[in-house]
Every structure is written in C-alpha cells, then in structure tokens.
C-alpha cells in the first residue's frame, strides 16, 4: 500500500514529559519508532509535533508554510479510540470523528484533504469513554502490541 505523493509524516501527541508513553501520544511514538530503527523504506521527512494535541493545526500549517508541502502530501499519525488496539486504518479526506488533533488540523487548513494513519488504542473489552484512558501510561504488554502494529504499518507502506 503506497501513499501517493506523501512527502511529510507528522506524529501527533502532547509535548510534556508527563504525557510520554500515553495512549494519546501514539503518533509521536510511531515517529520515534521510525527514527530509532532508522526505517529506510519511509522515504519522506518525519516530524513529531511539539505542541499540544488541540493545537496540532498550528504546527502543521507552520510546517507546510516552511516546507512548501501541500495538504495532500501529508500523513498525520494519531491515536484513535474508535479502533481496537492492535489495528490501524489509513484514510484520506475524512472528518475528525471527534479527534481533537485532527479537528485542529482541519480547522487550520480549512480542508480535510490529507492522509491519516489512525492507530487503535481501545482494548476490545473496554467501554470507557476515551477521556478516561487516553492520557494513561501505556502498559508494557500494550506497548509490545503497538510496536508490532508499527512494524506491520511499515511493511504495508513499503509494499
């Protein structure tokens, strides 16, 4: 699965130390994974957002102005509490579905025409509202699941 024309990959999360390795920072963790393992199959610039999730649009708009990249050439990576842990979805041109980071980007760009890699964080059995678990630290077993998903995503994007 190749993402046509993607030149920039941005991982969303929250910048403070207290948010490291929380479910809401899965986008940032994905970028760190790419950098740690020096994944060469991803042939575009990768960045971690350095602003709070709700301000992601400002960050993306600033990077677009700086690099000249168009919205259709961006892949935004973020957590998705509507998707089961261990799964992911790639979409283009969708609404935010309540995700504050995606919502901020849509508002800042006044457009939905960007790629999104939505990584699942919801445990199958939980019915908790997202606000109850997205800022919790990722358990060791869940982090292992996420690393496997990251590897699966990289393989899918490379083929």
C-alpha positions, 0 to 999 in steps of 0.5 A: 500500500503506497501513499501517493505523493506523501512527502511529510509524516507528522506524529501527533501527541502532547509535548510534556514529559508527563504525557510520554508513553500515553495512549494519546501520544501514539503518533509521536511514538510511531515517529520515534519508532521510525527514527530509532530503527532508522526505517529506510523504506519511509522515504519522506521527512518525519516530524513529531509535533511539539505542541499540544494535541488541540493545537496540532493545526498550528504546527502543521500549517507552520510546517507546510508554510516552511516546507512548501508541502501541500495538504495532500502530501501529508500523513498525520499519525494519531491515536484513535479510540474508535479502533481496537488496539492492535489495528490501524486504518489509513484514510484520506479526506475524512472528518475528525470523528471527534479527534481533537488533533485532527479537528485542529488540523482541519480547522487550520487548513480549512480542508480535510484533504490529507492522509491519516494513519489512525492507530487503535488504542481501545482494548476490545473489552473496554467501554470507557469513554476515551477521556478516561484512558487516553492520557494513561501510561501505556502498559508494557504488554500494550506497548509490545502490541503497538510496536508490532502494529508499527512494524506491520504499518511499515511493511504495508507502506513499503509494499 
